[in-house]
Amino acid sequence: MAILEIKRAEAERDLRLFCETFVPLEVRDQLRYTFSIRGNDITLFEERPPWDGSKGEWTQVTVARFRYDPEDNVWLLRWQRANGRWLPCDWFPGTARFREALEEVKRDPHGTFFG
């Protein structure tokens, strides 16, 4: 079952706000956050410009993945190992509200998302 439209809209709204406000104005030319949605997964990315100051594409690094489980009406949170494998955040039980999952990423209690 696909993600409910209302759940997707809430997640997009919360992520847009996060991406627009999380980085201080004075460093937005050096750091930004974006996201992509694929099926029931939403991936949050950190992006940085080319190290040499060229006009090339920004480098993209994954920060977190949110997965919606429609059977339980819950957002689950995942982190990515260095080998690229996604693992569940065992300390986060899941929530029906996307905003709470995003707040957990911002809080980053174990240094999993932002180091």
BELQUI-V607195 format. One record per residue. N is the residue number from 1. SS is DSSP state (@ for helix, = for strand, . for the rest). PSI is psi in whole degrees, 0 to 359 (none if undefined). OMEGA is omega in whole degrees, -180 to 180 (* if undefined). Layout:
n=N ss=SS psi=PSI omega=OMEGA
n=N ss=SS psi=PSI omega=OMEGA
//
This chain:
n=1 ss=. psi=136 omega=-178
n=2 ss=. psi=165 omega=179
n=3 ss=. psi=137 omega=179
n=4 ss=. psi=142 omega=-177
n=5 ss=@ psi=320 omega=180
n=6 ss=@ psi=321 omega=178
n=7 ss=@ psi=318 omega=179
n=8 ss=@ psi=316 omega=-180
n=9 ss=@ psi=318 omega=178
n=10 ss=@ psi=316 omega=-180
n=11 ss=@ psi=315 omega=179
n=12 ss=@ psi=318 omega=179
n=13 ss=@ psi=312 omega=-179
n=14 ss=@ psi=320 omega=180
n=15 ss=@ psi=321 omega=177
n=16 ss=@ psi=316 omega=179
n=17 ss=@ psi=315 omega=177
n=18 ss=@ psi=310 omega=-177
n=19 ss=@ psi=329 omega=-180
n=20 ss=@ psi=335 omega=-171
n=21 ss=@ psi=344 omega=-173
n=22 ss=. psi=326 omega=-179
n=23 ss=. psi=129 omega=178
n=24 ss=. psi=146 omega=-178
n=25 ss=@ psi=320 omega=-174
n=26 ss=@ psi=349 omega=179
n=27 ss=@ psi=12 omega=-178
n=28 ss=. psi=345 omega=174
n=29 ss=. psi=355 omega=-179
n=30 ss=. psi=346 omega=-175
n=31 ss=. psi=137 omega=174
n=32 ss== psi=163 omega=177
n=33 ss== psi=140 omega=178
n=34 ss== psi=174 omega=178
n=35 ss== psi=160 omega=174
n=36 ss== psi=151 omega=180
n=37 ss== psi=130 omega=177
n=38 ss== psi=111 omega=-177
n=39 ss=. psi=235 omega=180
n=40 ss=. psi=9 omega=-179
n=41 ss== psi=138 omega=172
n=42 ss== psi=125 omega=-179
n=43 ss== psi=131 omega=178
n=44 ss== psi=133 omega=-178
n=45 ss== psi=148 omega=168
n=46 ss== psi=136 omega=-180
n=47 ss== psi=142 omega=178
n=48 ss== psi=149 omega=-179
n=49 ss=. psi=167 omega=177
n=50 ss=. psi=139 omega=-176
n=51 ss=. psi=334 omega=-176
n=52 ss=. psi=6 omega=178
n=53 ss=. psi=6 omega=180
n=54 ss=. psi=172 omega=-178
n=55 ss=. psi=16 omega=-178
n=56 ss=. psi=185 omega=-180
n=57 ss=. psi=148 omega=177
n=58 ss=. psi=148 omega=176
n=59 ss== psi=138 omega=-177
n=60 ss== psi=129 omega=178
n=61 ss== psi=135 omega=179
n=62 ss== psi=144 omega=178
n=63 ss== psi=309 omega=-176
n=64 ss== psi=161 omega=174
n=65 ss== psi=133 omega=177
n=66 ss== psi=131 omega=179
n=67 ss== psi=126 omega=179
n=68 ss== psi=128 omega=176
n=69 ss== psi=102 omega=-175
n=70 ss=. psi=332 omega=-180
n=71 ss=. psi=322 omega=-179
n=72 ss=. psi=359 omega=-177
n=73 ss=. psi=55 omega=-176
n=74 ss== psi=143 omega=172
n=75 ss== psi=126 omega=177
n=76 ss== psi=155 omega=-176
n=77 ss== psi=138 omega=-180
n=78 ss== psi=152 omega=176
n=79 ss== psi=157 omega=-176
n=80 ss== psi=127 omega=175
n=81 ss=. psi=166 omega=179
n=82 ss=. psi=333 omega=180
n=83 ss=. psi=2 omega=177
n=84 ss=. psi=354 omega=-179
n=85 ss=. psi=136 omega=178
n=86 ss== psi=133 omega=180
n=87 ss== psi=149 omega=178
n=88 ss== psi=147 omega=174
n=89 ss=. psi=97 omega=-175
n=90 ss=. psi=333 omega=-178
n=91 ss=. psi=349 omega=-178
n=92 ss=. psi=114 omega=-173
n=93 ss=. psi=349 omega=-175
n=94 ss=. psi=162 omega=-177
n=95 ss== psi=152 omega=176
n=96 ss=. psi=343 omega=-178
n=97 ss=. psi=120 omega=-179
n=98 ss=@ psi=320 omega=-178
n=99 ss=@ psi=323 omega=180
n=100 ss=@ psi=323 omega=176
n=101 ss=@ psi=319 omega=178
n=102 ss=@ psi=322 omega=177
n=103 ss=@ psi=325 omega=178
n=104 ss=@ psi=321 omega=176
n=105 ss=@ psi=314 omega=179
n=106 ss=@ psi=322 omega=179
n=107 ss=@ psi=322 omega=176
n=108 ss=. psi=62 omega=-173
n=109 ss=. psi=339 omega=-178
n=110 ss=. psi=9 omega=-178
n=111 ss=. psi=27 omega=-176
n=112 ss=. psi=324 omega=-172
n=113 ss=. psi=318 omega=-176
n=114 ss=. psi=6 omega=176
n=115 ss=. psi=none omega=*
//
